[in-house]
Every structure is written in structure tokens, then in C-alpha cells.
Amino acid sequence: MDISYEWKITALKQAPTLSGLSNVVTHVEFRCTGTDAGSGESAVFNGACPVPAPDSENFTALADLTEADVIGWAQANHSIESINNSIEEEISEKITPKNVEVSSEDLSWLAVSE
């Protein structure tokens, strides 16, 4: 499979003041979407993580943060390999299902639950 991955930040939480700094991001929520180029199938991994306490020497003000900065924090707190594997497994299951319901249309004698 040839899967491309797109990370998006879906929510942030902040502390109005923390360690003498203002508007400090404390929590990140994200979504990673993988799409297989060959089949067009996609899968999503949603995650969240706390952000370590800020370092006043390397602090970036909330207004100056970029999505790339915050994605970097999320990726540093998660196993990207594990996320990618989860997405790949889900896409693989969509392409080649292993557990599809058999219907009464397939077998006339199959009782259908209501």
C-alpha cells in the first residue's frame, strides 16, 4: 500500500498563566488521516496528549504558534509507527474484509435477527 498521512490539530487547551507565562498550551487533540493512493480508502486515528510544562527560554506565545509546531508536540508524544500501523490495518480491512455479514439473500435458510 502507498499511504499518505495528514495530521490536523482538532483542539487545544490552555492555562491562562503557568510558570509565569501567559496562555500556555497544556493539552493537544489531533487527528491523523491515512489515505491509500491505489484504492482511495482512508482511515482515521484520533489522539490526545498533555503538553509538558513550558520552558521560559523556548516558549512560543499562543498567537505565534503554527499548526506544524503543535503537530510536532503531538508526534513527539506518540509512536508514529504505531499510529501508521493502526491506520494501515484499518485500510487493509476495508480493501480485503475478513468478517463480512452473510445475509439471507446469500442463504435462503439463514434466520435474520430483528
C-alpha positions as semicolon CSV with decimal commas, in nm:
position;residue;x (nm);y (nm);z (nm)
1;M;0,000;0,000;0,000
2;D;0,105;0,356;-0,071
3;I;-0,046;0,553;0,219
4;S;-0,018;0,927;0,266
5;Y;-0,077;1,070;0,614
6;E;-0,225;1,405;0,710
7;W;-0,212;1,538;1,065
8;K;-0,457;1,803;1,187
9;I;-0,495;1,965;1,527
10;T;-0,857;1,941;1,638
11;A;-0,846;2,111;1,980
12;L;-0,615;2,279;2,229
13;K;-0,646;2,351;2,599
14;Q;-0,451;2,623;2,775
15;A;-0,368;2,764;3,114
16;P;-0,420;3,141;3,129
17;T;-0,099;3,159;3,336
18;L;0,155;2,891;3,415
19;S;0,511;2,921;3,541
20;G;0,499;3,298;3,496
21;L;0,392;3,268;3,132
22;S;0,057;3,356;2,972
23;N;-0,174;3,146;2,754
24;V;0,025;2,826;2,784
25;V;-0,097;2,527;2,580
26;T;-0,143;2,232;2,815
27;H;-0,327;1,973;2,604
28;V;-0,346;1,881;2,234
29;E;-0,609;1,680;2,047
30;F;-0,532;1,564;1,695
31;R;-0,648;1,355;1,402
32;C;-0,423;1,161;1,167
33;T;-0,586;1,051;0,841
34;G;-0,420;0,796;0,616
35;T;-0,530;0,751;0,256
36;D;-0,421;0,468;0,027
37;A;-0,329;0,603;-0,317
38;G;-0,425;0,283;-0,500
39;S;-0,770;0,219;-0,354
40;G;-0,865;0,563;-0,225
41;E;-0,961;0,404;0,108
42;S;-0,883;0,602;0,421
43;A;-0,877;0,557;0,797
44;V;-0,854;0,797;1,089
45;F;-0,668;0,785;1,420
46;N;-0,781;1,036;1,685
47;G;-0,549;1,109;1,974
48;A;-0,472;1,345;2,257
49;C;-0,178;1,425;2,480
50;P;-0,069;1,662;2,753
51;V;0,197;1,918;2,673
52;P;0,498;1,927;2,908
53;A;0,544;2,232;3,130
54;P;0,683;2,526;2,935
55;D;1,046;2,629;2,930
56;S;1,057;3,009;2,952
57;E;1,367;3,022;2,730
58;N;1,199;2,827;2,448
59;F;0,839;2,941;2,497
60;T;0,631;3,036;2,195
61;A;0,332;3,259;2,261
62;L;-0,005;3,111;2,170
63;A;-0,062;3,372;1,898
64;D;0,273;3,280;1,739
65;L;0,224;2,903;1,733
66;T;0,184;2,730;1,399
67;E;-0,005;2,410;1,337
68;A;0,329;2,250;1,246
69;D;0,465;2,341;1,593
70;V;0,173;2,174;1,768
71;I;0,176;1,871;1,538
72;G;0,541;1,829;1,634
73;W;0,442;1,818;2,002
74;A;0,174;1,557;1,933
75;Q;0,413;1,345;1,727
76;A;0,679;1,367;1,998
77;N;0,428;1,223;2,249
78;H;0,306;0,931;2,034
79;S;0,452;0,640;1,845
80;I;0,406;0,748;1,484
81;E;0,487;0,391;1,375
82;S;0,205;0,256;1,592
83;I;-0,043;0,515;1,458
84;N;0,057;0,438;1,099
85;N;0,024;0,063;1,163
86;S;-0,325;0,110;1,307
87;I;-0,432;0,314;1,005
88;E;-0,276;0,063;0,763
89;E;-0,459;-0,228;0,930
90;E;-0,792;-0,046;0,909
91;I;-0,742;0,038;0,542
92;S;-0,635;-0,320;0,469
93;E;-0,955;-0,447;0,635
94;K;-1,162;-0,214;0,414
95;I;-0,985;-0,333;0,099
96;T;-0,995;-0,703;0,190
97;P;-1,261;-0,759;0,457
98;K;-1,226;-1,066;0,679
99;N;-1,555;-1,055;0,868
100;V;-1,848;-0,964;0,642
101;E;-2,205;-1,050;0,745
102;V;-2,374;-1,321;0,544
103;S;-2,729;-1,218;0,461
104;S;-3,047;-1,413;0,398
105;E;-3,010;-1,307;0,035
106;D;-2,695;-1,523;0,024
107;L;-2,859;-1,820;0,202
108;S;-3,236;-1,851;0,199
109;W;-3,236;-2,064;0,514
110;L;-3,047;-1,807;0,725
111;A;-3,265;-1,661;1,001
112;V;-3,241;-1,283;1,019
113;S;-3,230;-1,116;1,362
114;E;-3,468;-0,828;1,409
